[in-house]
């Protein structure tokens, strides 16, 4: 067979395949197009959502800068409830640092909201657990303090030593010197490694 006949055979095979499978080819192209369009729409709305959250955070910061604490606090609480991996923790930090919320239970709920954000990396979550434990100290809730800090203590976290020290300090502050000594010994063992 010559080259032209071979090319013609291949063209015929491709044409026959296309005719027999036209519905499947159209379906595949349609699914591909729908996928590309859906992804583009999803990206657009994600970007719009990011802009909206960013604008809310900036507006809250402006209100606080202008000493309009009530308005700023309301927006910051909304940002915390959105559970954005970047802006929600920042919003909670501002609420705490500016003492915009006096009710410790509400602040604990906000910490829990931040800790439930899956996209925050483990070490940042551990930092927020330590901050939560510090708040629990003022409430003298030993069970919740232990429950909050135990996962850090039983891990290889960079915050492990700090968590151990905090529990030791807690027991010292409530007069339980034997328990405090156990944790300080664990801290010393940890630092020797």
Beta strands, then each sheet from edge to edge (+ up, - down):
end
